[in-house]
Amino acid sequence: MGLNKVMLIGNVGNDPEITYVQEDVPVAKFSLATSESYKDKNGEKVTNTEWHNIVIWRGLAKVVEQYVKKGAKLFIEGKISYQQYEKDGVTKYFTTVVARNMEMLGGKGEEGGGNYQKSPTTSTPSTQQQTNTTKTEETQAFEGGDMGELDDLPF
């Protein structure tokens, strides 16, 4: 038994790109920046920023399309996915976080403020906890190597 779980809180680095791999199957892609700060030995503040490529499918992708913009603060929960593909005879590698849950963070007047979680029966925002323990179609397709529209990666 194994566990592949990622939780991130950060800011959206670019307006999400929404594509449709089938007529009714949206995919949202965007970068998320996470930062940590510390003081170095001279007492100066140092901030390190990591960039994460986020992929969100179906109902959550529709929520992203409607509500998420560059700069929005998000909580993302999902799994790490490592992919490779060949382009012009060169093998390229990339890492993404396939999000299963998302919460928009922020106060009044800011982007965010809703709790959005993947549900097989609904694609509308929800503030109630929902659990999805089965592997979804979009995760299976992504894991199965069907790169489709993803051949122009990295983000």
C-alpha positions as CSV (number, residue, x, y, z in Angstrom):
1,M,0.0,0.0,0.0
2,G,1.3,3.5,-0.8
3,L,0.3,7.1,-0.5
4,N,0.7,9.9,-3.0
5,K,-0.7,13.1,-1.5
6,V,0.2,16.7,-1.9
7,M,-1.1,19.7,-0.1
8,L,-0.1,23.2,-1.2
9,I,-1.1,26.8,-0.3
10,G,0.1,29.4,-2.7
11,N,-0.7,32.0,-5.3
12,V,-1.8,31.4,-8.9
13,G,1.0,32.5,-11.2
14,N,-1.0,32.9,-14.4
15,D,-4.6,33.0,-15.5
16,P,-5.6,29.3,-15.9
17,E,-5.6,27.8,-19.3
18,I,-8.8,25.8,-20.0
19,T,-9.0,23.2,-22.7
20,Y,-11.4,20.5,-23.5
21,V,-10.1,17.0,-24.2
22,Q,-13.6,15.9,-25.2
23,E,-16.7,18.0,-25.7
24,D,-17.7,17.9,-22.0
25,V,-14.3,17.2,-20.3
26,P,-12.5,20.5,-19.4
27,V,-9.0,20.5,-18.1
28,A,-7.5,23.6,-16.3
29,K,-3.8,24.1,-16.1
30,F,-1.9,26.8,-14.2
31,S,1.1,27.4,-12.1
32,L,1.0,27.9,-8.3
33,A,3.8,29.6,-6.4
34,T,4.6,28.6,-2.8
35,S,7.1,30.6,-0.8
36,E,9.0,30.2,2.4
37,S,11.1,32.8,4.2
38,Y,13.9,32.6,6.7
39,K,16.7,34.8,8.0
40,D,20.2,33.9,6.9
41,K,23.3,34.0,9.1
42,N,23.6,37.8,8.6
43,G,20.0,38.3,9.8
44,E,18.7,39.2,6.3
45,K,15.3,37.8,5.2
46,V,15.6,35.3,2.3
47,T,12.5,34.1,0.4
48,N,12.5,30.9,-1.7
49,T,9.7,30.4,-4.2
50,E,8.8,27.1,-5.7
51,W,6.6,26.8,-8.8
52,H,4.2,23.9,-9.2
53,N,2.3,22.9,-12.3
54,I,-1.4,22.2,-11.4
55,V,-3.8,20.2,-13.5
56,I,-7.5,20.1,-12.6
57,W,-10.2,18.1,-14.4
58,R,-14.0,18.2,-15.1
59,G,-16.2,20.0,-12.5
60,L,-13.3,21.6,-10.6
61,A,-11.9,22.8,-13.9
62,K,-15.2,24.6,-14.6
63,V,-15.0,26.2,-11.1
64,V,-11.4,27.3,-11.9
65,E,-12.5,28.7,-15.3
66,Q,-15.2,30.8,-13.6
67,Y,-13.5,32.0,-10.4
68,V,-9.7,31.6,-10.4
69,K,-7.4,34.3,-11.8
70,K,-3.8,35.2,-11.6
71,G,-2.8,36.1,-8.0
72,A,-5.6,34.2,-6.3
73,K,-4.6,32.3,-3.1
74,L,-5.5,28.6,-3.2
75,F,-5.3,25.5,-1.2
76,I,-4.7,22.6,-3.5
77,E,-4.9,18.9,-2.5
78,G,-4.0,16.2,-4.9
79,K,-1.2,13.9,-6.0
80,I,2.1,14.2,-7.8
81,S,2.2,12.8,-11.3
82,Y,5.5,12.3,-13.2
83,Q,5.2,12.2,-17.0
84,Q,7.5,12.0,-20.0
85,Y,6.9,12.4,-23.7
86,E,9.0,12.6,-26.8
87,K,9.2,15.7,-29.0
88,D,11.5,16.0,-32.0
89,G,13.3,12.9,-30.9
90,V,14.1,14.3,-27.4
91,T,12.5,12.8,-24.3
92,K,11.1,15.5,-22.0
93,Y,10.1,15.1,-18.4
94,F,7.7,17.1,-16.3
95,T,6.0,16.9,-12.9
96,T,2.4,18.0,-12.2
97,V,0.1,18.1,-9.3
98,V,-3.3,16.5,-10.3
99,A,-5.7,18.3,-8.0
100,R,-8.6,16.5,-6.4
101,N,-9.7,19.3,-4.0
102,M,-9.3,23.0,-4.0
103,E,-10.2,25.8,-1.6
104,M,-10.1,29.4,-2.6
105,L,-8.5,31.4,0.2
106,G,-8.9,35.1,0.9
107,G,-11.0,37.6,2.8
108,K,-13.8,39.9,1.8
109,G,-13.0,41.8,-1.4
110,E,-10.3,39.3,-2.4
111,E,-10.3,36.5,-4.9
112,G,-11.3,33.3,-3.2
113,G,-13.3,32.3,-0.2
114,G,-15.0,29.1,-1.3
115,N,-14.3,25.4,-0.7
116,Y,-14.5,23.4,-3.9
117,Q,-14.0,19.6,-3.9
118,K,-14.3,17.1,-6.6
119,S,-17.5,15.1,-6.6
120,P,-18.6,12.5,-9.1
121,T,-22.2,13.8,-9.0
122,T,-21.9,17.5,-9.0
123,S,-19.7,20.2,-10.6
124,T,-21.0,23.1,-8.5
125,P,-19.2,24.7,-5.6
126,S,-19.8,23.0,-2.2
127,T,-19.0,24.0,1.3
128,Q,-19.6,20.5,2.7
129,Q,-16.9,17.9,2.9
130,Q,-17.2,15.2,0.2
131,T,-15.1,12.1,-0.1
132,N,-14.2,10.4,-3.3
133,T,-12.2,7.3,-2.8
134,T,-12.5,5.8,-6.2
135,K,-10.1,6.5,-9.1
136,T,-11.8,8.9,-11.5
137,E,-11.9,8.6,-15.2
138,E,-9.8,11.7,-15.7
139,T,-7.1,10.4,-13.4
140,Q,-7.1,7.1,-15.2
141,A,-6.7,8.8,-18.5
142,F,-3.9,11.0,-17.3
143,E,-2.1,8.1,-15.7
144,G,-2.6,6.0,-18.8
145,G,-0.3,8.3,-20.8
146,D,-3.0,9.7,-23.1
147,M,-1.2,13.0,-23.6
148,G,-3.7,14.4,-26.1
149,E,-3.4,18.2,-25.8
150,L,-0.6,18.0,-23.2
151,D,2.2,17.6,-25.8
152,D,3.3,21.3,-25.5
153,L,4.3,21.0,-21.9
154,P,6.0,22.2,-19.7
155,F,3.5,24.9,-18.7
